[in-house]
Amino acid sequence: MSASRTPFSKILIANRGEIALRIMRTAKRLGYGTVAVYSDADRDALHVREADSAVRIGEALPSQSYLRIDAVIAAAKAGGAGAVHPGYGFLAESEELASACRDAGLVFIGPSPESIRAMGNKAGAKEIMQKAGVPTVPGYQGADQSDAVMLAEAKKIGFPVMIKAVAGGGGRGMRLVADAASFPDALRSARSEAQGAFGDPTAILERAIADPRHIEIQVFGDRHGNAIHLGERDCSVQRRHQKLIEEAPSPAVSPQLRARMGEVAVAAVKALRYEGAGTLEFLLDAGGAFYFMEMNTRLQVEHPVTEAITGLDLVELQLRVAGGEPLGLKQEEIRFDGHAIEVRLCSEDAAHDFMPQSGRMLRWRMPEGSRVEHALQSGAEIPPFYDSMIAKVVSHGVTRDEARGRLICAMEQVEAFGVTTNQGFLLSCLRHPVFAKGEATTAFIGNHRGELLGSHADEGCQAAFAALLLYVSSRHAPPWRAGRSLAATFPLATRFEMGGKVCEIEIVRERDGGYVARNNGEEHRFEIEELDDAAVRFRYDGVLQSAKFLRHDNRLYFLHRGVTLAIDDLTLAVPESSVAGGDGKVRAAMNGRVVAVLVKPGDKVAAGQPVMTLEAMKMEHVHTAGVAGTVSSIDVAEGEQVTTGKIVVEIEADKQAA
């Protein structure tokens, strides 16, 4: 397809990061010009530099930039674009953006406003599917959104129930509620998160189905009445109702079940006269029954796994359809080749409830030989205002085991130093026997969290190796040379914090050139074969191994066997008082925006009581009191941006508590 055959020759991409680059790649291959948009936080971002031109659309917060329809339309006109591709997230499922594009004479690369209205709203989509005879999860999607009615309907459905934002996606505005007592707070939090992410607090309720699989069907339609499906994706491995690992095909879907689900999906697309890419999401129970949840009227984050097994470029198909061309594909022509798995690498701390992380990525090197979608480079800033996903790593193999093995090898090579990521957690998931057998459901992480977060390394050896790296990378250490040492060195005591533990380990270099680390009566011997300022090859216990590392001021990062760790000199250690500090000071756990202050000066609080809610990377995080006492000071205001460690609430501890 060439740009000259379509009603547009230049495309504005109303998004950021890796999806903006992904769309640009196909657009440029097909001969289209590209226009990027950016917020103040993304002024130096890679997608801005890669586009043919770029237009600033506002300040850092999404509501002041990427969610501003007027700014997007103005940017398209300023950049000379004839079409707008929304990517996913932000305005991708906005009926208002699709309408604004139509009114401005721009092509919206997606479905019509009418289709988005019909299927983008969870309540409306369920009604359409029910009329079409498609099984749906029992629930409430009424217009009366009062707290009392919502609670009454939840009781009718029966707990546990799911609260879902009608305009939502990506797990935002979604809460699993176990009982009536916790329902009001969960509803408030879900509404607040939905309002911030989508500009609409409306919610629906659904009965929670125990341990289902999350299966979605990729569909495409065109304006000529053609519709096809491209098989399913299994997105069951999730945290906070957000997908972490996706694969195609699903280990649980037989050819017969695939055909049934595909027929349902295609029938829905044809009934709607749907144009473009879409995804119908289902819950699949242990008995093989499936229930429609929602339709995403956009390209999905996980579309690369479908591309890998079909050989199709889904963005190219989007551009064809938007340009008025027929799909040019019949259902019987779709072939599925092998197996593909994708992981979402996120800037988050899995060990601390997947708390989002922001800051400077000092070193960023992605594995060769695998498809990696990202928009970072060494030295780039990860801002706190957007989603925590920073890369997608995709593998393909003839079999599922081959794809899984290749992905494990790729993830072991990821160098992400400077900002904590979920790299190690993803590897634990991929290696876990339940996932390896293809048996993971949406309960996988909840059921196996302890195992997935546990350390599988010899902690004594790991600490000894950390001490060795700390020693040889120090500018005060004797220079390393291959071979024998002229003389043994005096023992040097290293003292550092690793994984929340203080380690004191003695390092000495012996005459034969080896290093000995002494820790609590144990000795670990290392022989360094090669050493430069970024990597080391060493022999331990007769096995030759390698590791990558980075020394930055008094912090050392290293990657060994797929595990990335950070070592801190104790002089730079974080104070012992935590986010909900035992000193009575509640500190911000991350950079973010204060969305709710839940107490006022003079209030009596109990230890563990929520006192403030912070929003970071589109998710809400409740901060609690570390001690029982009286609130003495509120040091922030709602709407204020705060940095990690800032004191937000101060509590004077009760004497008995103190």
Sequence and secondary structure as in RCSB ss.txt:
>XXXX:A:sequence
MSASRTPFSKILIANRGEIALRIMRTAKRLGYGTVAVYSDADRDALHVREADSAVRIGEALPSQSYLRIDAVIAA
AKAGGAGAVHPGYGFLAESEELASACRDAGLVFIGPSPESIRAMGNKAGAKEIMQKAGVPTVPGYQGADQSDAVM
LAEAKKIGFPVMIKAVAGGGGRGMRLVADAASFPDALRSARSEAQGAFGDPTAILERAIADPRHIEIQVFGDRHG
NAIHLGERDCSVQRRHQKLIEEAPSPAVSPQLRARMGEVAVAAVKALRYEGAGTLEFLLDAGGAFYFMEMNTRLQ
VEHPVTEAITGLDLVELQLRVAGGEPLGLKQEEIRFDGHAIEVRLCSEDAAHDFMPQSGRMLRWRMPEGSRVEHA
LQSGAEIPPFYDSMIAKVVSHGVTRDEARGRLICAMEQVEAFGVTTNQGFLLSCLRHPVFAKGEATTAFIGNHRG
ELLGSHADEGCQAAFAALLLYVSSRHAPPWRAGRSLAATFPLATRFEMGGKVCEIEIVRERDGGYVARNNGEEHR
FEIEELDDAAVRFRYDGVLQSAKFLRHDNRLYFLHRGVTLAIDDLTLAVPESSVAGGDGKVRAAMNGRVVAVLVK
PGDKVAAGQPVMTLEAMKMEHVHTAGVAGTVSSIDVAEGEQVTTGKIVVEIEADKQAA
>XXXX:A:secstr
  GGGSS SEEEE   HHHHHHHHHHHHHTT EEEEEEEGGGTT HHHHHSSEEEEEE SSGGGTTT HHHHHHH
HHHHT SEEE  SSTTTT HHHHHHHHHTT EESS  HHHHHHHHSHHHHHHHHHHTT  B  EE  S   HHHH
HHHHHHH SSEEEEETT  TTTTEEEE SGGGHHHHHHHHHHHHHHHHS   EEEEE  SS EEEEEEEEE TTS
 EEEEEEEEEEEEETTEEEEEEES TT  HHHHHHHHHHHHHHHHHHT  EEEEEEEEE TTS EEEEEEE S  
TTHHHHHHHH   HHHHHHHHHTT      GGG    SEEEEEEEESEEGGGTTEE  EEESEEE  SSSEEEE 
  TTEEE TTS SEEEEEEEEESSHHHHHHHHHHHHHT EEESS  SHHHHHHHHHSHHHHTT   TTHHHHHHH
HHHS  S HHHHHHHHHHHHHHTSTTS    SS  SS    EEEEEEETTEEEEEEEEE TTS EEEEETTEEEE
EEEEEE SSEEEEEETTEEEEEEEEEETTEEEEEETTEEEEEEEGGG   SS SB TTSEEE SSSEEEEEE   
TT EE TT EEEEEEETTEEEEEE SSSEEEEEE   TT EE TT EEEEEEE TTT 
